[in-house]
Amino acid sequence: MEFIPKGYAKFLDIANTVEIQHSIRKECYAGDIESRLFKGGIEHKILKGLWSDDEFFQQLCESGIGRGLIRYIVKQEPDGGWGRALDPYYFVEGYVVLNLEQCKNYITARNNPSPQDIYLPPYIKFMLEAVKALGIEKGKRIKKVTIEEWMKENWPKDELGKNSDTMISSMATFVRDPGDTKGGYIPQ
């Protein structure tokens, strides 16, 4: 069984779909995820440029084994520390492992994009502006007509063009909680 150091995981254990494989490839190429090649207890640092090599990447996706030109290696000592540097350049083949913490951070960010990471169309921006201006929040019901009036008064004609009653009505519905569409008495 191949030794995998603490804090690392095999490429194929993390990148188990084609989409994730390609995403992680880009992150490794950018240097945002640290990658290593391990064989026989020896760590081989992978140059980030190797991630642009299609042959290297294809073999890696098929077998989890990477083969490429490596700049340097360091040998792991029995006490867990890293020893001296060995030969400067040569080809080596072994399991490709990724820094587990960096992968977790990348996957979390990928699965939970912040508003700054996604494009917000102008209509959505306007609706969010209405939510903020009117103090709309969970459990706080605001009359739809109140929202419609605010939207008509604050409509950014230069950015969104002409509005219509249907458009305003739909937007006012979408900035409210689904349960609020039933209407009824709203305590003041």
C-alpha positions in Angstrom: 0.0 0.0 0.0 1.3 3.4 -1.0 2.1 5.9 1.8 -0.1 9.0 1.7 1.1 11.8 4.0 -1.3 13.4 6.6 -3.1 16.4 5.2 -3.2 15.0 1.6 -5.6 12.8 -0.4 -5.2 11.0 -3.7 -6.3 12.9 -6.8 -9.0 10.4 -7.8 -10.4 10.2 -4.2 -11.2 13.9 -4.4 -11.8 14.4 -8.1 -14.3 11.7 -8.7 -16.2 13.3 -11.6 -14.9 14.7 -14.9 -16.2 18.2 -14.0 -14.3 18.2 -10.7 -11.2 16.8 -12.3 -11.0 19.7 -14.8 -11.8 22.3 -12.1 -9.1 21.0 -9.8 -6.7 20.9 -12.7 -7.2 24.6 -13.2 -6.7 25.3 -9.5 -3.5 23.2 -9.4 -2.2 25.0 -12.6 -3.0 28.4 -10.9 -1.1 27.2 -7.8 -4.1 27.5 -5.6 -4.1 23.8 -4.7 -0.8 22.2 -3.8 -0.1 19.0 -5.6 2.6 16.3 -4.9 3.6 13.1 -6.4 4.4 10.3 -3.9 6.3 7.1 -4.6 8.1 4.9 -2.1 7.8 7.4 0.7 9.5 10.1 -1.4 7.7 13.4 -2.1 8.0 14.8 -5.6 6.8 18.4 -5.9 4.8 18.8 -9.1 5.6 22.0 -11.1 2.3 23.8 -11.7 3.0 23.9 -15.4 2.7 20.1 -15.6 -1.0 20.5 -15.1 -1.2 22.0 -18.6 0.2 18.8 -20.1 -2.8 16.8 -21.6 -0.9 13.5 -21.6 -0.1 13.8 -17.9 -3.7 14.8 -17.1 -5.3 12.0 -19.1 -3.1 9.3 -17.4 -3.9 10.9 -14.1 -7.7 10.8 -14.6 -7.5 7.2 -15.8 -5.3 5.7 -13.2 -4.5 8.2 -10.4 -0.9 7.8 -11.4 1.0 10.8 -12.7 4.2 10.8 -14.7 6.1 14.0 -15.5 9.3 16.0 -15.3 9.9 16.9 -11.7 12.1 19.8 -10.5 13.3 18.4 -7.2 12.4 15.8 -4.6 12.9 15.6 -0.9 13.0 12.4 1.1 10.7 11.9 4.1 12.7 11.1 7.2 11.5 8.4 9.7 10.5 11.1 12.2 8.1 12.5 9.7 10.2 15.5 8.7 11.6 16.2 5.3 15.3 15.6 4.5 17.7 16.8 1.9 17.0 17.7 -1.7 18.1 15.2 -4.3 18.5 15.3 -8.1 17.3 18.6 -9.8 15.3 17.3 -12.9 14.1 13.9 -14.0 10.9 11.9 -14.8 9.1 10.2 -12.1 5.8 8.3 -11.8 3.6 7.9 -8.7 0.4 8.7 -7.0 -0.7 12.3 -7.3 -2.0 13.7 -4.0 -3.5 17.1 -3.3 -3.5 19.3 -0.2 -6.8 18.2 1.5 -7.4 21.6 3.3 -7.0 23.6 0.1 -9.3 21.1 -1.7 -12.0 21.4 1.0 -11.8 25.2 0.9 -12.1 25.2 -2.9 -15.0 22.8 -3.0 -16.8 24.7 -0.2 -16.4 28.0 -2.1 -17.4 26.3 -5.4 -20.6 24.9 -3.8 -21.5 28.1 -1.9 -20.7 31.1 -4.1 -20.9 34.4 -2.5 -22.9 37.2 -4.2 -19.6 38.7 -5.3 -18.8 35.5 -7.2 -21.9 35.4 -9.3 -23.4 37.7 -11.9 -26.6 39.5 -10.7 -28.8 40.8 -13.5 -30.1 44.3 -13.2 -33.7 43.2 -12.3 -32.3 41.0 -9.4 -30.2 43.9 -8.2 -33.2 46.2 -8.2 -35.3 43.6 -6.3 -32.4 43.2 -3.7 -32.4 47.0 -3.4 -36.1 46.9 -2.6 -35.6 44.2 0.0 -33.0 46.3 1.8 -34.8 49.6 1.5 -38.1 48.1 2.8 -36.5 46.0 5.5 -38.0 42.8 4.1 -36.9 39.8 6.2 -38.1 36.3 7.2 -41.2 36.5 9.3 -41.8 40.2 8.6 -44.8 40.6 6.2 -45.1 43.6 4.1 -48.1 44.3 1.9 -47.6 43.6 -1.7 -49.1 47.0 -2.6 -46.4 48.7 -0.4 -43.7 47.0 -2.3 -45.3 47.8 -5.6 -45.5 51.5 -4.7 -41.8 51.6 -3.6 -40.8 49.9 -6.9 -42.8 52.3 -9.0 -41.3 55.3 -7.2 -37.7 54.0 -7.3 -37.7 52.4 -10.8 -34.4 53.0 -12.5 -35.7 53.8 -16.0 -32.2 54.4 -17.4 -31.1 51.0 -16.4 -34.2 48.9 -16.7 -36.3 50.7 -19.3 -40.0 51.2 -19.0 -41.9 49.2 -16.3 -45.3 47.6 -16.5 -47.9 46.7 -13.9 -47.3 43.0 -14.6 -43.6 43.4 -14.2 -43.9 45.3 -10.9 -46.5 42.9 -9.6 -44.3 39.9 -10.4 -41.2 41.4 -8.8 -43.2 42.4 -5.6 -44.3 38.8 -5.3 -40.8 37.4 -5.7 -39.3 39.6 -2.9 -41.8 38.2 -0.4 -41.9 34.9 1.4 -44.1 32.3 -0.5 -46.5 32.1 2.4 -47.2 35.8 2.2 -48.9 35.4 -1.2 -52.1 34.2 0.6 -52.8 37.7 1.8 -54.9 38.3 4.9 -54.5 40.5 7.9 -51.1 41.9 8.6 -50.7 43.2 12.1 -49.1 46.6 12.4 
